[in-house]
Amino acid sequence: MIQIIGEAETSTEATIDTFTDLKTALEDDTGDYKNIVTVYFTEDITQSATPVTIPPSKTDVTIDGAFFTYTTAPDSYTNCITVANPGTAAQEIKITMRNIDIVCNNWYGAMDCIDSNNYRNVTLAYHSVNLTGRQANYHRYGHVEY
């Protein structure tokens, strides 16, 4: 269940407890969760074989695992957390995963950006992360912080 922290109309934070909630909260850019850019896990989350595609309108997203575990879906560049194509005049976009244990079953990592120069202004950041399994990310054109 998605629980918005604070006033629903203006809050930028929510707690989540399933992969569906993670996907819904971060992908929504017009509905109830359009302002949500920071999510906190309330339990371990396992990704289903579907991506989380964050709209470019959410320019500074934080996924805080609250020291729970995020387990990725198996191999596919589409089974990652990513940003929808921001276009050629892209603004700076940053996606951060923090305070989280990641079990990565995907060669493309927990977060990725497809092979396109359009992603040059996208930063994928990892802070206070324990990673087991395969690589953390796939992002050839932008920036990565560890």
DSSP file with accessible surface (Angstrom, degrees, kcal/mol):
  #  RESIDUE AA STRUCTURE BP1 BP2  ACC     N-H-->O    O-->H-N    N-H-->O    O-->H-N    TCO  KAPPA ALPHA  PHI   PSI    X-CA   Y-CA   Z-CA
    1    1 A M              0   0  126      0, 0.0     2,-0.5     0, 0.0    17,-0.1   0.000 360.0 360.0 360.0 137.6    0.0    0.0    0.0
    2    2 A I        -     0   0   20     14,-0.1     2,-0.5    15,-0.1    14,-0.2  -0.787 360.0-169.9 -87.8 125.0    1.2    3.5   -0.8
    3    3 A Q  E     -A   15   0A  98     12,-2.2    12,-2.5    -2,-0.5     2,-0.3  -0.964  14.9-142.3-117.5 113.6    1.1    5.8    2.2
    4    4 A I  E     -A   14   0A  45     -2,-0.5     2,-0.7    10,-0.2    10,-0.3  -0.575  15.2-133.7 -73.2 135.4    1.7    9.5    1.4
    5    5 A I        -     0   0   67      8,-2.6     8,-0.5    -2,-0.3     2,-0.2  -0.817  69.7 -14.0 -92.7 117.6    3.7   11.2    4.1
    6    6 A G  S    S+     0   0   63     -2,-0.7     2,-0.3     5,-0.1    -2,-0.1  -0.580 121.4   3.2  93.0-156.5    2.1   14.6    4.9
    7    7 A E    >>  -     0   0  144     -2,-0.2     4,-2.6     1,-0.1     3,-0.9  -0.521  63.7-140.6 -71.5 126.2   -0.5   16.4    3.0
    8    8 A A  T 34 S+     0   0   60     -2,-0.3    -1,-0.1     1,-0.3    -3,-0.1   0.831  97.5  54.9 -57.5 -36.0   -1.6   14.4   -0.1
    9    9 A E  T 34 S+     0   0  153      1,-0.2    -1,-0.3    24,-0.0    -2,-0.0   0.810 125.0  18.2 -70.2 -30.2   -1.8   17.5   -2.4
   10   10 A T  T <4 S+     0   0  102     -3,-0.9    -2,-0.2    25,-0.0    -1,-0.2   0.537  89.9 119.3-122.3  -9.2    1.8   18.7   -1.8
   11   11 A S     <  -     0   0   14     -4,-2.6    24,-0.1     1,-0.1    -5,-0.1  -0.272  37.7-169.5 -66.0 146.4    3.8   15.8   -0.3
   12   12 A T        +     0   0   69     -7,-0.2    25,-2.4    24,-0.1    26,-2.1   0.320  65.6  73.6-110.8   4.1    6.8   14.5   -2.2
   13   13 A E  E     + b   0  38A  64     -8,-0.5    -8,-2.6    23,-0.2     2,-0.3  -0.917  49.8 165.5-126.3 148.4    7.3   11.4    0.0
   14   14 A A  E     -Ab   4  39A   0     24,-1.8    26,-2.1    -2,-0.3     2,-0.3  -0.984  29.0-126.8-152.1 156.5    5.6    8.1    0.4
   15   15 A T  E     -Ab   3  40A  35    -12,-2.5   -12,-2.2    -2,-0.3     2,-0.3  -0.820  28.3-171.4-102.2 149.5    6.1    4.7    2.0
   16   16 A I  E     - b   0  41A   0     24,-2.6    26,-1.9    -2,-0.3    27,-0.4  -0.964  22.3-175.4-138.2 154.9    5.7    1.6   -0.1
   17   17 A D        +     0   0   42     -2,-0.3     2,-0.3    24,-0.2   -15,-0.1   0.371  67.8  45.6-133.5   4.1    5.6   -2.2    0.5
   18   18 A T  S  > S-     0   0   58      1,-0.1     4,-2.0    27,-0.1     5,-0.1  -0.955  78.0-115.2-140.7 163.7    5.3   -3.9   -2.9
   19   19 A F  H  > S+     0   0   12     27,-0.3     4,-2.8    -2,-0.3     5,-0.2   0.898 116.9  56.9 -64.0 -39.3    6.9   -3.6   -6.3
   20   20 A T  H  > S+     0   0   92      1,-0.2     4,-2.8     2,-0.2    -1,-0.2   0.908 106.8  49.6 -58.6 -41.0    3.6   -2.5   -7.8
   21   21 A D  H  > S+     0   0   23      2,-0.2     4,-2.9     1,-0.2     5,-0.3   0.910 109.8  50.8 -63.7 -43.3    3.5    0.3   -5.3
   22   22 A L  H  X S+     0   0    0     -4,-2.0     4,-2.2     2,-0.2     5,-0.3   0.954 113.6  45.3 -57.6 -49.6    7.1    1.4   -6.2
   23   23 A K  H  X S+     0   0   44     -4,-2.8     4,-2.3     1,-0.2     5,-0.3   0.934 115.1  47.0 -61.1 -47.3    6.1    1.3   -9.9
   24   24 A T  H  X S+     0   0   59     -4,-2.8     4,-1.5    -5,-0.2    -2,-0.2   0.935 113.2  47.4 -62.7 -48.0    2.9    3.2   -9.4
   25   25 A A  H  < S+     0   0    0     -4,-2.9    -1,-0.2     1,-0.2    11,-0.2   0.896 119.2  38.3 -64.3 -40.2    4.4    5.9   -7.1
   26   26 A L  H  < S+     0   0    0     -4,-2.2    -1,-0.2    -5,-0.3    -2,-0.2   0.800 115.9  49.3 -85.8 -27.3    7.4    6.7   -9.4
   27   27 A E  H  < S+     0   0   56     -4,-2.3     2,-0.3    -5,-0.3    -1,-0.2   0.754  86.8  98.8 -82.8 -22.0    5.7    6.4  -12.8
   28   28 A D     <  +     0   0   31     -4,-1.5     8,-0.2    -5,-0.3    -4,-0.0  -0.489  32.9 156.9 -72.2 122.8    2.7    8.6  -12.0
   29   29 A D  S    S+     0   0   74     -2,-0.3    -1,-0.2     6,-0.1    -4,-0.0   0.309  76.1  31.8-126.3   9.8    3.2   12.2  -13.3
   30   30 A T  S    S+     0   0  118      0, 0.0    -2,-0.1     0, 0.0     5,-0.0   0.500 109.5  55.6-136.3 -13.8   -0.4   13.3  -13.6
   31   31 A G  S >  S-     0   0   26      0, 0.0     3,-1.6     0, 0.0     4,-0.2   0.081 108.3 -44.9-106.0-146.3   -2.4   11.5  -10.9
   32   32 A D  T 3  S+     0   0  133      1,-0.3     3,-0.2     2,-0.1    -7,-0.0   0.722 134.9  41.3 -60.5 -26.3   -2.5   11.1   -7.1
   33   33 A Y  T >  S+     0   0   52      1,-0.1     3,-1.5    -9,-0.1    -1,-0.3   0.153  74.5 117.7-111.2  19.5    1.3   10.4   -6.9
   34   34 A K  T <  S+     0   0   98     -3,-1.6    -1,-0.1     1,-0.3    -2,-0.1   0.779  80.6  45.8 -61.2 -27.0    2.5   13.0   -9.4
   35   35 A N  T 3  S+     0   0   61     -3,-0.2     2,-0.5    -4,-0.2    -1,-0.3   0.533  84.1 112.9 -92.3  -6.6    4.5   14.9   -6.7
   36   36 A I    <   +     0   0    1     -3,-1.5   -23,-0.2   -11,-0.2   -24,-0.1  -0.549  22.1 146.9 -74.7 116.8    6.1   11.7   -5.2
   37   37 A V        +     0   0   35    -25,-2.4    25,-3.0    -2,-0.5     2,-0.4   0.412  61.0  57.5-125.6  -6.0    9.8   11.7   -5.8
   38   38 A T  E     -bc  13  62A  17    -26,-2.1   -24,-1.8    23,-0.2     2,-0.4  -0.993  62.1-177.6-129.3 124.9   11.0   10.0   -2.6
   39   39 A V  E     -bc  14  63A   0     23,-2.3    25,-3.1    -2,-0.4     2,-0.4  -0.948  10.5-156.7-121.5 144.0    9.8    6.5   -1.6
   40   40 A Y  E     -bc  15  64A  53    -26,-2.1   -24,-2.6    -2,-0.4    25,-0.2  -0.981  18.2-129.4-118.3 128.7   10.7    4.6    1.5
   41   41 A F  E     -b   16   0A   4     23,-2.3   -24,-0.2    -2,-0.4     3,-0.1  -0.504  16.0-171.4 -71.6 146.6   10.5    0.8    1.7
   42   42 A T  S    S+     0   0   63    -26,-1.9     2,-0.3     1,-0.3   -25,-0.2   0.368  75.0   0.7-114.0  -1.8    8.6   -0.7    4.6
   43   43 A E  S    S-     0   0   97    -27,-0.4    -1,-0.3    26,-0.1    25,-0.1  -0.957  99.4 -58.1-166.6 173.9    9.6   -4.3    3.8
   44   44 A D        -     0   0   92     -2,-0.3     2,-0.4    -3,-0.1    26,-0.2  -0.348  51.9-154.5 -60.9 144.5   11.7   -6.3    1.3
   45   45 A I  E     -d   70   0A   3     24,-2.9    26,-2.5   -27,-0.1     2,-0.5  -0.985   9.5-161.5-129.0 134.0   10.6   -5.8   -2.3
   46   46 A T  E     -d   71   0A  93     -2,-0.4   -27,-0.3    24,-0.2     2,-0.2  -0.966  22.7-128.2-114.4 127.1   11.1   -8.2   -5.3
   47   47 A Q        -     0   0    7     24,-3.3     2,-0.1    -2,-0.5    32,-0.0  -0.481  16.0-140.5 -73.6 136.4   10.8   -6.8   -8.8
   48   48 A S        -     0   0   57     -2,-0.2     2,-2.9     2,-0.1    25,-0.3  -0.417  44.7 -80.8 -83.5 172.4    8.4   -8.5  -11.2
   49   49 A A  S    S+     0   0   77     -2,-0.1    -1,-0.1    23,-0.1    30,-0.1  -0.312 103.5  89.1 -77.9  63.8    9.5   -8.8  -14.8
   50   50 A T  S    S-     0   0   45     -2,-2.9    -2,-0.1    29,-0.1    23,-0.1  -0.983  74.6-113.4-154.0 147.5    8.5   -5.3  -15.7
   51   51 A P        -     0   0   32      0, 0.0     2,-0.6     0, 0.0    30,-0.2  -0.344  11.7-132.1 -81.1 164.2   10.4   -2.0  -15.6
   52   52 A V  E     -i   81   0B   0     28,-1.9    30,-3.0    -2,-0.1     2,-0.8  -0.985  27.8-167.1-106.9 112.6    9.9    1.1  -13.5
   53   53 A T  E     -i   82   0B  49     -2,-0.6    30,-0.2    28,-0.2    28,-0.1  -0.878   5.3-155.1-109.8 103.7   10.0    3.9  -16.0
   54   54 A I  E     -i   83   0B   0     28,-3.1    30,-3.0    -2,-0.8   -27,-0.2  -0.607  19.8-120.3 -80.5 129.8   10.3    7.2  -14.3
   55   55 A P    >   -     0   0   11      0, 0.0     3,-2.1     0, 0.0    -1,-0.1  -0.396  19.6-120.2 -69.1 146.6    9.0   10.2  -16.3
   56   56 A P  T 3  S+     0   0   33      0, 0.0    35,-0.1     0, 0.0    -2,-0.0   0.694 107.9  75.3 -61.5 -16.0   11.5   12.9  -17.1
   57   57 A S  T 3  S+     0   0   75      1,-0.2     2,-1.1     2,-0.1    -3,-0.0   0.744  82.3  72.1 -68.1 -20.2    9.3   15.4  -15.2
   58   58 A K    <   +     0   0    5     -3,-2.1     3,-0.2     1,-0.2    -1,-0.2  -0.799  65.1 171.0 -95.0  95.1   10.6   13.8  -12.0
   59   59 A T        +     0   0   60     -2,-1.1    35,-2.3     1,-0.2     2,-0.3   0.597  64.8  36.5 -89.2 -12.6   14.1   15.2  -12.0
   60   60 A D  E    S+ e   0  94A  91     33,-0.2     2,-0.4     2,-0.0    -1,-0.2  -0.732  72.6 172.4-143.6  90.5   15.4   14.2   -8.6
   61   61 A V  E     - e   0  95A   0     33,-2.6    35,-2.8    -2,-0.3     2,-0.4  -0.822  11.6-166.6-106.2 137.5   14.1   10.8   -7.4
   62   62 A T  E     -ce  38  96A  16    -25,-3.0   -23,-2.3    -2,-0.4     2,-0.7  -0.991   8.1-165.7-126.0 128.1   15.2    8.9   -4.3
   63   63 A I  E     -ce  39  97A   1     33,-3.4    35,-2.4    -2,-0.4     2,-0.7  -0.948  13.2-168.6-108.6 106.1   14.5    5.3   -3.5
   64   64 A D  E     -ce  40  98A  12    -25,-3.1   -23,-2.3    -2,-0.7    35,-0.2  -0.882  10.7-165.6-101.6 112.5   15.3    4.8    0.2
   65   65 A G    >   -     0   0    0     33,-2.7     3,-2.4    -2,-0.7    34,-0.2   0.566  24.3-139.4 -74.0  -9.6   15.3    1.1    1.1
   66   66 A A  T 3  S-     0   0   37     32,-0.3    34,-0.2     1,-0.3    33,-0.1   0.849  72.2 -58.2  50.5  33.2   15.2    1.9    4.8
   67   67 A F  T 3  S+     0   0  146     32,-3.5    -1,-0.3     1,-0.2    33,-0.2   0.640 111.1 125.4  69.2  21.8   17.8   -1.0    5.1
   68   68 A F    <   -     0   0   69     -3,-2.4    33,-2.2    31,-0.5     2,-0.4  -0.408  63.6 -97.9 -93.1 179.9   15.4   -3.5    3.4
   69   69 A T  E     - f   0 101A  32     31,-0.2   -24,-2.9    -2,-0.1     2,-0.5  -0.837  22.8-160.8-108.4 137.9   16.3   -5.6    0.4
   70   70 A Y  E     -df  45 102A   0     31,-3.1    33,-2.5    -2,-0.4     2,-0.5  -0.977  10.5-163.9-113.5 120.7   15.4   -4.9   -3.3
   71   71 A T  E     -df  46 103A  31    -26,-2.5   -24,-3.3    -2,-0.5    33,-0.2  -0.922  13.5-139.8-108.4 123.4   15.7   -8.0   -5.5
   72   72 A T        -     0   0    3     31,-2.6     8,-0.1    -2,-0.5   -23,-0.1  -0.350  18.2-107.4 -79.0 162.1   15.8   -7.4   -9.2
   73   73 A A        -     0   0    3      6,-0.4    32,-0.3   -25,-0.3     3,-0.2  -0.332  51.0 -79.8 -76.5 166.2   14.1   -9.4  -11.9
   74   74 A P  S    S-     0   0   86      0, 0.0    32,-0.2     0, 0.0    -1,-0.2  -0.041  75.1 -41.7 -64.8 176.4   16.1  -11.6  -14.2
   75   75 A D  S    S+     0   0   70     30,-0.6     2,-0.2    -3,-0.1    31,-0.1  -0.048  83.6 106.7 -50.0 121.3   18.1  -10.5  -17.3
   76   76 A S    >   -     0   0   34     -3,-0.2     3,-1.7     3,-0.1    32,-0.1  -0.608  63.6-129.9 175.1 137.2   16.7   -7.9  -19.6
   77   77 A Y  T 3  S+     0   0  124      1,-0.3     3,-0.3    -2,-0.2    35,-0.1   0.722 111.8  59.3 -67.1 -15.5   17.4   -4.3  -20.1
   78   78 A T  T 3  S+     0   0   60      1,-0.2     2,-0.5   -27,-0.1    -1,-0.3   0.583  88.6  74.5 -86.7  -7.6   13.7   -3.7  -19.7
   79   79 A N  S <  S+     0   0   15     -3,-1.7    -6,-0.4   -28,-0.1     2,-0.3  -0.315  84.5  86.6 -99.5  51.3   13.6   -5.2  -16.2
   80   80 A C  S    S-     0   0    0     -2,-0.5   -28,-1.9    -3,-0.3     2,-0.5  -0.842  86.3 -95.0-136.5 172.3   15.3   -2.2  -14.5
   81   81 A I  E     +ij  52 111B   0     29,-2.5    31,-2.1    -2,-0.3     2,-0.3  -0.841  62.4 153.0 -88.9 126.5   14.5    1.1  -12.9
   82   82 A T  E     -i   53   0B  18    -30,-3.0   -28,-3.1    -2,-0.5     2,-0.4  -0.866  44.2-104.9-146.5 176.9   15.0    3.7  -15.7
   83   83 A V  E     -i   54   0B   1     29,-0.4   -30,-0.1    -2,-0.3    39,-0.0  -0.919  38.2-111.6-109.9 136.8   14.0    7.1  -17.0
   84   84 A A        -     0   0   33    -30,-3.0   -30,-0.0    -2,-0.4    -1,-0.0  -0.348  61.3 -72.0 -58.9 150.3   11.7    7.5  -19.9
   85   85 A N        -     0   0   79      1,-0.2    -1,-0.2   -30,-0.0     3,-0.1  -0.213  46.8-159.2 -52.6 115.9   13.6    9.0  -22.9
   86   86 A P        -     0   0   18      0, 0.0     3,-0.2     0, 0.0    -1,-0.2   0.562  33.8-126.5 -78.3  -6.3   14.3   12.6  -21.8
   87   87 A G    >   -     0   0   25      1,-0.2     3,-0.8     3,-0.1     0, 0.0  -0.143  35.5 -62.5  85.0 176.9   14.9   13.8  -25.4
   88   88 A T  T 3  S+     0   0  104      1,-0.3    -1,-0.2    -3,-0.1    -3,-0.0   0.749 131.2  50.2 -77.0 -23.4   17.8   15.7  -26.9
   89   89 A A  T 3  S+     0   0   93     -3,-0.2    -1,-0.3     2,-0.0    -2,-0.1  -0.209  85.2 168.8-105.2  43.0   17.4   18.8  -24.8
   90   90 A A    <   -     0   0    8     -3,-0.8     2,-0.1    28,-0.1    -3,-0.1  -0.233  28.8-136.4 -65.5 140.0   17.2   16.9  -21.5
   91   91 A Q        -     0   0   83     -5,-0.2     2,-0.2     1,-0.1    30,-0.1  -0.359  45.6 -72.8 -79.4 170.5   17.4   18.7  -18.2
   92   92 A E        -     0   0  119     -2,-0.1     2,-0.4    30,-0.1    30,-0.2  -0.491  55.7-174.7 -66.6 131.6   19.5   17.2  -15.4
   93   93 A I  E     - g   0 122A   3     28,-2.3    30,-2.9    -2,-0.2     2,-0.4  -0.995   5.7-172.1-130.4 137.4   17.9   14.1  -13.9
   94   94 A K  E     -eg  60 123A  64    -35,-2.3   -33,-2.6    -2,-0.4     2,-0.5  -0.996   7.9-171.9-134.2 130.4   19.1   12.1  -10.9
   95   95 A I  E     -eg  61 124A   0     28,-2.6    30,-3.0    -2,-0.4     2,-0.4  -0.989  14.4-168.9-118.3 124.7   17.9    8.8   -9.5
   96   96 A T  E     -eg  62 125A  10    -35,-2.8   -33,-3.4    -2,-0.5     2,-0.5  -0.942  14.3-166.4-118.5 133.0   19.3    7.7   -6.2
   97   97 A M  E     +eg  63 126A   0     28,-2.6    30,-2.4    -2,-0.4     2,-0.3  -0.983  26.3 166.9-109.9 129.1   19.1    4.4   -4.4
   98   98 A R  E     +eg  64 127A  75    -35,-2.4   -33,-2.7    -2,-0.5   -32,-0.3  -0.956  47.8  17.4-142.4 159.0   20.2    4.6   -0.8
   99   99 A N  E    S+     0   0A  34     28,-1.4   -32,-3.5    -2,-0.3   -31,-0.5   0.910  95.5 122.1  50.6  53.2   20.1    2.7    2.5
  100  100 A I  E     - g   0 129A   2     28,-1.4    30,-2.0    27,-0.2     2,-0.5  -0.990  61.7-136.9-148.9 146.1   19.3   -0.5    0.6
  101  101 A D  E     -fg  69 130A  54    -33,-2.2   -31,-3.1    -2,-0.3     2,-0.5  -0.942  28.2-159.2-100.0 127.3   20.6   -4.1    0.0
  102  102 A I  E     -fg  70 131A   2     28,-3.4    30,-2.6    -2,-0.5     2,-0.7  -0.942  13.5-164.8-113.6 125.2   20.3   -5.0   -3.7
  103  103 A V  E     -fg  71 132A  47    -33,-2.5   -31,-2.6    -2,-0.5     2,-0.7  -0.941  20.9-158.1-103.5 108.0   20.2   -8.5   -4.9
  104  104 A C  E     + g   0 133A   1     28,-3.1    30,-2.1    -2,-0.7   -33,-0.1  -0.807  29.4 164.0-101.5 112.6   20.9   -8.1   -8.6
  105  105 A N        +     0   0   71     -2,-0.7   -30,-0.6   -32,-0.3     2,-0.4   0.153  58.3  85.7-102.5  14.9   19.8  -10.9  -10.9
  106  106 A N    >   -     0   0    0    -32,-0.2     3,-1.8    29,-0.2   -34,-0.0  -0.967  69.1-145.3-127.1 129.4   20.1   -8.8  -14.0
  107  107 A W  T 3  S+     0   0  142     -2,-0.4    28,-0.2     1,-0.3    30,-0.1   0.733 104.2  56.9 -64.0 -20.8   23.2   -8.1  -16.1
  108  108 A Y  T 3  S-     0   0   82      1,-0.2    30,-0.4   -32,-0.1    -1,-0.3   0.481 109.4-129.5 -90.6  -1.8   21.9   -4.6  -16.7
  109  109 A G    <   -     0   0    0     -3,-1.8    28,-0.3    28,-0.2    -1,-0.2  -0.193  33.3 -61.5  88.0-178.0   21.7   -3.8  -13.0
  110  110 A A  S    S+     0   0    0     26,-1.6   -29,-2.5     1,-0.2     2,-0.4   0.833 125.3  28.1 -74.6 -34.6   19.1   -2.4  -10.7
  111  111 A M  E    S+jk  81 137B   0     25,-1.2    27,-1.1   -31,-0.2     2,-0.3  -0.974  74.5 164.6-126.4 144.0   19.0    0.9  -12.7
  112  112 A D  E     - k   0 138B   2    -31,-2.1   -29,-0.4    -2,-0.4     2,-0.4  -0.968  26.8-149.3-150.5 165.7   19.9    1.4  -16.3
  113  113 A C        -     0   0    0     25,-2.3    27,-0.4    -2,-0.3    28,-0.1  -0.989  34.3-115.1-134.7 132.3   19.6    3.8  -19.2
  114  114 A I        -     0   0   66     -2,-0.4     2,-1.5     1,-0.2    27,-0.2  -0.099  46.1 -78.8 -63.9 166.2   19.4    2.6  -22.8
  115  115 A D  S    S+     0   0   79     25,-0.1     2,-0.3    24,-0.1    -1,-0.2  -0.496  86.7 116.8 -69.7  90.8   22.1    3.3  -25.3
  116  116 A S    >   -     0   0   26     -2,-1.5     3,-1.8    -3,-0.1    25,-0.2  -0.937  67.2-134.7-158.4 137.4   21.3    6.8  -26.3
  117  117 A N  G >  S+     0   0   91     -2,-0.3     3,-1.8     1,-0.3     4,-0.2   0.661  98.7  81.9 -64.1 -14.9   23.1   10.1  -26.0
  118  118 A N  G 3  S+     0   0   32      1,-0.3     3,-0.4     2,-0.1    -1,-0.3   0.721  85.9  58.6 -62.1 -18.8   19.7   11.5  -24.8
  119  119 A Y  G X   +     0   0    8     -3,-1.8     3,-2.0     1,-0.2    -1,-0.3   0.262  69.9 109.9 -95.0  13.5   20.6   10.1  -21.4
  120  120 A R  T <  S+     0   0   76     -3,-1.8    -1,-0.2     1,-0.3    -2,-0.1   0.755  79.1  48.9 -63.9 -23.9   23.8   12.2  -21.1
  121  121 A N  T 3  S+     0   0   35     -3,-0.4   -28,-2.3    -4,-0.2     2,-0.5   0.228  89.6 104.2 -99.9  14.3   22.3   14.4  -18.3
  122  122 A V  E <   -g   93   0A   0     -3,-2.0    21,-2.3   -30,-0.2     2,-0.5  -0.840  52.6-163.3 -99.6 131.3   21.0   11.5  -16.3
  123  123 A T  E     -gh  94 143A  15    -30,-2.9   -28,-2.6    -2,-0.5     2,-0.5  -0.954   6.0-159.9-113.7 129.2   22.9   10.5  -13.1
  124  124 A L  E     -gh  95 144A   0     19,-2.5    21,-2.5    -2,-0.5     2,-0.4  -0.950  20.1-168.7-104.0 124.0   22.4    7.1  -11.4
  125  125 A A  E     -gh  96 145A   0    -30,-3.0   -28,-2.6    -2,-0.5     2,-0.4  -0.925  16.6-168.2-122.8 143.0   23.5    7.3   -7.7
  126  126 A Y  E     +g   97   0A  10     19,-2.1     2,-0.4    -2,-0.4   -28,-0.2  -0.992  11.9 173.7-128.8 121.0   24.1    4.7   -5.1
  127  127 A H  E     -g   98   0A  74    -30,-2.4   -28,-1.4    -2,-0.4   -27,-0.2  -0.998  69.8  -4.3-131.9 128.7   24.6    5.7   -1.4
  128  128 A S  E    S+     0   0A  89     -2,-0.4   -28,-1.4   -30,-0.2     2,-0.4   0.952  93.6 152.8  54.6  55.4   24.9    3.3    1.5
  129  129 A V  E     -g  100   0A  37    -30,-0.2     2,-0.5    -3,-0.1   -28,-0.2  -0.940  38.4-157.9-119.2 136.0   24.1    0.3   -0.8
  130  130 A N  E     -g  101   0A 109    -30,-2.0   -28,-3.4    -2,-0.4     2,-0.5  -0.973  19.5-166.8-108.1 122.8   25.2   -3.3   -0.4
  131  131 A L  E     +g  102   0A  68     -2,-0.5     2,-0.4   -30,-0.2   -28,-0.2  -0.937  12.0 176.8-115.6 129.2   25.1   -5.1   -3.7
  132  132 A T  E     +g  103   0A  86    -30,-2.6   -28,-3.1    -2,-0.5     2,-0.4  -0.960  54.5  22.0-123.1 148.5   25.3   -8.8   -4.3
  133  133 A G  E    S-g  104   0A  65     -2,-0.4   -28,-0.2   -30,-0.2     3,-0.1  -0.801 104.5  -3.5 104.2-141.7   25.0  -10.5   -7.7
  134  134 A R  S    S-     0   0   85    -30,-2.1   -30,-0.2    -2,-0.4   -27,-0.1   0.165  96.7 -42.6 -82.0-164.1   25.7   -8.9  -11.0
  135  135 A Q        -     0   0   87    -28,-0.2   -29,-0.2     1,-0.1    -1,-0.2  -0.153  46.3-126.9 -66.6 158.2   26.6   -5.3  -11.9
  136  136 A A  S    S-     0   0   13    -27,-0.2   -26,-1.6     1,-0.2   -25,-1.2   0.844  77.8 -16.8 -73.7 -36.8   24.9   -2.3  -10.3
  137  137 A N  E     -k  111   0B  18    -28,-0.3     2,-0.4   -27,-0.2   -28,-0.2  -0.975  46.6-131.3-160.4 170.3   23.9   -0.5  -13.5
  138  138 A Y  E     +k  112   0B  56    -27,-1.1   -25,-2.3   -30,-0.4     2,-0.1  -0.972  43.7 139.8-133.4 113.2   24.2    0.0  -17.2
  139  139 A H        +     0   0   19     -2,-0.4   -25,-0.1   -27,-0.2   -15,-0.1  -0.590  14.0 168.9-158.8  88.1   24.6    3.6  -18.3
  140  140 A R  S    S+     0   0  149    -27,-0.4   -25,-0.1     1,-0.2    -1,-0.1   0.735  77.6  38.8 -79.7 -23.9   27.1    4.3  -21.0
  141  141 A Y  S    S+     0   0   95    -27,-0.2    -1,-0.2   -25,-0.2     2,-0.1   0.628 112.1  43.0-106.6 -14.6   26.3    8.0  -21.8
  142  142 A G  S    S-     0   0   19    -29,-0.1     2,-0.3   -21,-0.1   -19,-0.2  -0.010  88.0 -71.9-110.5-144.2   25.5    9.6  -18.4
  143  143 A H  E     -h  123   0A 102    -21,-2.3   -19,-2.5    -2,-0.1     2,-0.4  -0.873  28.0-162.7-123.3 150.0   27.0    9.7  -14.9
  144  144 A V  E     -h  124   0A  47     -2,-0.3     2,-0.4   -21,-0.2   -19,-0.2  -0.998   5.7-161.4-132.0 134.6   27.1    7.2  -12.1
  145  145 A E  E      h  125   0A  70    -21,-2.5   -19,-2.1    -2,-0.4    -2,-0.0  -0.962 360.0 360.0-114.7 137.9   27.8    8.0   -8.4
  146  146 A Y              0   0  178     -2,-0.4   -19,-0.2   -21,-0.2    -2,-0.0  -0.950 360.0 360.0-122.9 360.0   28.9    5.5   -5.8
